[in-house]
């Protein structure tokens, strides 16, 4: 029996913004910009209407759960008293959304600061693009589909916002208060893949 798409019928608020990303076909196909000047095509949802000059780095997270997606995390973050989903992007693992699906959150669409990485002066929320991969990478690595989507997304963001690979970080790597995104996440491999 075919599993129904998450959030069928949700058309307002955060759900509407995330629904557009959640029902896309594979990133290379649906809503993609055509290649121009050799730049890779990306889903339209990744490209905000206005380009902000605030973005200086990227911070990678894991959910530390076996399941989840942007809608579920949005609800959880609101229950904590936040103003919604703290990340800019969420990459699914096949639980709430398709494995490797990149969900675009309202913070990205609206080019708002994140709520994903507390630090002195809140630098990483103010200037860091927050990407969360669903899964617990202390137990095992991201799926191949997640890794492929993450590489494509980070490569695009680095080129679009002039962020060097050396400024792609992990949550734990900048705060030293958590193991996020887990011992099986390979930051060196990600940085190397986006330089290629």
N, C-alpha and C positions, 0 to 999 in steps of 0.2 A: 504494500500500500504506500502510495506516495505521500511524504510528509508535507503538510500544508505550510505555505510561507508564513513566517512570523508576522504578526501585526496586521493580518488582513482586515481591512475596514478602518484602520486608524488613519485619520486624515487631518488632525489638528495638532497644533503646538509642536512640541519636540518630536512627537511621533511622525508628523508630516515631513519634517526635515530629514529625519532618519529613514523614513520609509522609502524616500526616493533613492537613497543609497542602498538600502537593504534589498530592493527588488531588482537591482541592476543585473545584467548578464555579466559574464566574466569581465574583469577590468579592461582587457584589451579590446573588447567588442562594443559594449553598450555605452552610448553617450560619450564616446571618446573624441577628443580633438584630433584632427588629422595631423599627420607629421608635417612639420614646417621646419626648415633649416636643420633637418636631421634630429630634431628634438623628439623624444618618444611621445606617442599619443597617450593621453591619460583621460580617465572619466571626467566629464564636465563638472561633476560634484566636487572634485578635488580643487577646482579653480574658483576661488571666491570672486565676487563681482568687483571688489576693490582690493588692490594689493596693499597690505600693510607693510610698513618699514620696521615694525617692532621685532620681527622674528630673527633671532641670532643663534639659536641652537635647537636641537631636537632631543627630547627625553623619552626613552623607551621604558615601558612598564609591562608587567604581566598582571593578570587579574588575581593570580594565586588561587583560582577556583577551576574546577573541571568544566564549568558551564558559564554562559553569560553572553551578553551582547550589549549594545549601546542602550537599548530601552531598559533592560534590567538594571544596568549600572546607573542610568539616569534616575530611576526610582530609588535605588539605594543611596545615591548621593543626596537626593532631596530629603530622604529620611534622616540624614546626618545634619540637615540644616543648610546644605549648600544650595546654590541657585541652579542646580541641574548637573548634568553630566560634566565631570571635571576635565575629561580628555577632549582633544580635538578630533581624534580618529580612534576607532576600535576595529581590530582585525579578528574576525570570527574563527572558531575552531570546529564548526560543524554542530555545535550544541544548539544555541539560539538562532544562529545564522549559518550560512554555508561556510565551510572550511576555506579560509583565505579571503573571505568577503571583507572589503574595507567599508566600514560605516563612517559617514561624515557627520560629526556632531554640530550642533548649533554654534558652539564657540568658534569653530572654523568658518562656517558659513558667514557668521557675523564679524569675524576677525577680532574676537574678544580674548582677553587673557585667560589662561588656563586656571584650573584648581586641582592640580595633579602633583605638585612637587614643592612643598614648603621649604623655604630656605631663608637665610638672612636677607632682608630687604625684598624678599619674594621674587628674586631675579628670574628663577626658572619658570615661574607662573607668568610673569610679565613678558618674558622674551623667549620662552621655550615652547615649542610645539609638542604637545603631549600625545603620544601614541601608545595605546594599550593593546597587547595581544591577549586574547582569552586563553587561559591555561595556567598551569603551575609548572614553571620551568626549573623548580628544584626537583621535580619528579621525572622530568624528561624534557627534550628540546621541543621547540615549536614544530608544527607540522611543515612539510615541504611547501604546501600551499600558502601557509602563513608567512614562511620565510620569503617566498617569491613575491608575495604582495607587499611585504614590508620593504624589501629591497627596492621594488619599483616605486613605492610611495616615497621612501626616504631619498632615493636618487632624484626624483622629481622636485621634492621640497628643497634639497640642497642646491640644485641648479637654479630654481626659481628665486630663491631668497639668498643666494650667495653664501650658503652655510658650508664651511669646509667639513670634510669627513671627521676631522679631529674634534669637531663640536657636536658630534652625535654622541650622546651620553646615555647612561642607564640611571634610573632613579636612585638606586643604592650608591652608584658611583659618584653622584654629586652630593647626596645628603649624608652618606655613611651611617644612616639610621635604619636601613632595611637591606634585605638581600635582593630586593626587586631589581631586575626581572628573573632572578633565580640563577642557580649555579650552572644550568645547562644552556643558558643564553650566551651566544658567542659574539660579543661586541666587536672583537678584532675582525672576525669573518665578515660581519655586516659592513664595517668601515671599508674593508678591502673590496667588497662587492660593489659598493657605490662609487668607488674610484675608477672602476673599469668602464 
